[in-house]
Amino acid sequence: MTTAGNFRTAAARVTCDVSVAGVPWPAYKLIALVLGALVTLVIGIATATAATAVLAGAAVGTVTWLAFSALCSSRL
């Protein structure tokens, strides 16, 4: 038997997880990695400075990670 509470947590987990090589990953981690890499690439091409590109990409990745993890954990 499934209670309403168990169903709600299972439904929330399904929307926040992505299967990577058969292992469930939180979607916000993948979003943060992709955005961080994209910002690093764009800033690196625009400025031709590795330090600026890496710091900007890390900042965007960190902020994205924290923001989306708070949103995803509030659904549980």
Secondary structure, DSSP 4 states (H G I P E B T S, - for coil): ---HHHHHHHHHHHHHEEEETTEEEEHHHHHHHHHHHHHHHHHHHHH--HHHHHHHHHHHHHHHHHHHHHHHHHH-
